[in-house]
Amino acid sequence: MKVSIVSVGNSRGVRLPKAVLEQCQFADAAELTVEDGRVVLTPVSARRAGWAEAFATGPHEMTDEDRQWLDAPLADSED
């Protein structure tokens, strides 16, 4: 798809069609990187997205490893 580069204040920009935004699941922000001379936009997911669902369906019993981490000191202290 060919798009025009337009003036946006003192910068330049590209308008993305609504269908492209929806297909790529862009919301209010995107991660922009340059790879091999190409501009790559990647959708940014909300922080902790899906955590509640994962917790609701995940195991609820504490493992021995969980207990080790919970019992570990927060910082090295000299007694």
ZIBEL-V222738 format. One record per pair of residues at least 24 apart in sequence whose C-alpha atoms are under 6 Angstrom apart, sorted by the first residue. I is the first residue (numbers start at 1). J is the second residue. If there is no record, write none. Layout:
BEGIN
I/J
I/J
END
This chain:
BEGIN
none
END
